[in-house]
């Protein structure tokens, strides 16, 4: 866990646009790691804690406008509480944390998507969490058009971010890829159009030496 006390556990985050398959791959990874005898804590941002559930309702389901900087601050506040009360304790116990979204999502969605300063958004989250970064971040890369087709097929109501226009999601994708290029040691970038079992196998290969 970079930027904090050395932890005995392993922290894996999943990133990518909505509809890229993060939930599916996180579930498969959890099943595989638990099969090795390790304890897994599965969580998400926002929404991984009671406080996070309240923040999630505001940032994803609030019907009115939210100022972009306020949105970024809400995500950072949730992140600070989430890391302090759930992630760090689990890692200190030697457990494996599998998390859907972390600060890279804020850099992509609030930084690029909302056209805020990406560096400031990242620094805000690093300050909020005491510099905590995951051991591995899996980026499931998918063209926004293909992602929208998947979401349409689910026939579920779109949240505030899913409802944004195509150019918003194009900026988000570009930001994720730029983040991965800047930190190749942390990121595993995968083409989310590939078969689910192939993606899961690639993720297991990356994590096997760390387990």
N, C-alpha and C positions, 0 to 999 in steps of 0.2 A: 504494500500500500504506500505509494510514493508520497513523500511530503509529510509523513506522520510517523509515529512509533512503529517499529517493525511488528507486523502482525503474522500470526501463525497460519492464518487462513488464506483463501484464494478468492479474489473479487473479479467477476466477469460481468461486463455490461453488454447489452445489445442495443445497437443504434440503427437508424434507417428511417425512411419515410413510412407513413401510415400505409398498411397493406403489404409491407415487405416480408412479413412472415416471422417477425421477432418472437411473438408469443408461441408459435409452433416450435421454433428451434429452442427456445428457452425451456419449454416443457420436455423436449427430447433430451436436452442436455441434463436437466435435473434427474430424469429417470436413469440415465447412464451413470452419472456420478453417484447417485444413491445406491446403484447396483454394485459399486466398488466399496461400499461401507462407509462413505463419508456423509456427514450431515450437511444438508443443503438448506439455505434460507433463500426463498424466492420472493422477490419484491419488485416494486416499480416506482417510478417518479413521473408525476406526483401520485400519491395515493398509497404509499407503503406503510404509513402510520395513520393514527387517528387524525392528527393535524393535517397530514397529507391528503386524506380524503376530503377534508373541508377545502383545502387549497385547490384540489382537482376540480371540485364542483364549480369554483369561481373561474378558474382559468380556461376550463374546457366547456362549461355548460352555461355560464352567465350570458344572458340574452342581450345585454347592452354592450357598448364598447368598453374596452379596458385600454388605457393609455399604454403604449409599448414599454415604457420604462417601468411602469407599475407592474405589468405582466412579468417582466424580467425579475423584478424584485420579489414577487410572489413565488416564482420558481426557486429563487435562491434561498428564500426563507424556508420553504419546504425542504430544500436540499440540506441546509444546515441542521435542521431537526432530524431528518432522516439518517444522515451519516452519524450524528452524535448518539442517537438513541437506538438505532437498529444495526447499521452496517458495521461500525467499529466494534461494538460488543460481540457481534457474530464472528468477525475476523479474529478477535482476541481469544475467542473460544476455539479457534482452529477450524471453523466451519467454512463452507463454500457459499459465497453470496452470488446469486444469479439475478441480475437486475435489468429490468426493461427501462432504458433511458437513464442518462446522467447529464453531466454538464455539457457534453458535446451537443446534445439536443438543444440546449439553450443557445449555444453559439450559433447553431444552424437556424433554428426557428426564430429566436428573438434577435440574434445578430444579423444574419443574412435575410431571413424572411421579413422581419419588421424593419430592416435597414437601420439597425442600431450599430454602434461600434463593437465589432466582434471581440476585440481585445479587452474592452471594458467589461463586456458580458462574461467572458471567461474569467477575468480577474475577480469579478464579483463572486462567482461561484467558488473559486479557489480560496478567497478570503472566508467565505461562509463555512467552508468545510475544513479549514486548516490545511489546505493544499492537498487534499486527498484525491488520488487518481487510481483507477482500476488497474489490475494486473494485465488484463486483456480486454479489449473492446472489439466485439464482432460487429462489423458494418455490413448489413444486408442491403446491397445497392440495387435499386430498381427504378426504371424510368417512371416519372410521375404519371404518364398516361396509362401505363400498365397497372400501376398502383391504384389509380382511380377505377379502372375496370374491375379490379378485385374487390374494392370497397363497394362498388355498385352491386356486384354479385351477392354481397353479404346481406343486402337489403336492410341495413340498419341506419338510423338517423346519423348524420354527420355531426361531429363536434365542431367547436369554433375553428380549430386549426385545419381539420379535414375539409372544411367548407371553403377554405381560401382558394383563390384562383390559381391557374396553371403556372403563371410566372412566379408566384410565391413559392410553390413547391419545386420549381426548377432552381431557384436560388438556394433553397434548403439542400437539395441534392448536391449542388456544386460545393456548398460549404462543407458538407460531410466528407466529400472526396478530398477536399483541400486539407481538412483536419487529419485524415488518414495519411495523406502524403507527407504531412509535416511530422507525424509520429509513427513511422512504420514499425517500430519496435512494439508498440502497444496495440496497434490495429491489425485485425484480420479482415480484409475486404473480400466479400463474396458476391457473385452474381446471383441475385435472388430469383432469377428466372430458372435456375437449374433445379433438378429434382430434389425434393425435400431430403431424401436419404443421403444423397451425395453431399449436400450442404452439412448435414449433421455429422457425416464422417470426417469432413474437413475440419470442423470445429473440434471434434474429439482428438484428431491428430495434433492440433495446435496445443490443446490443453493437457494431453497425456503426460508430457515431461514435467509439468508443473504440479501434477497430482502425486 
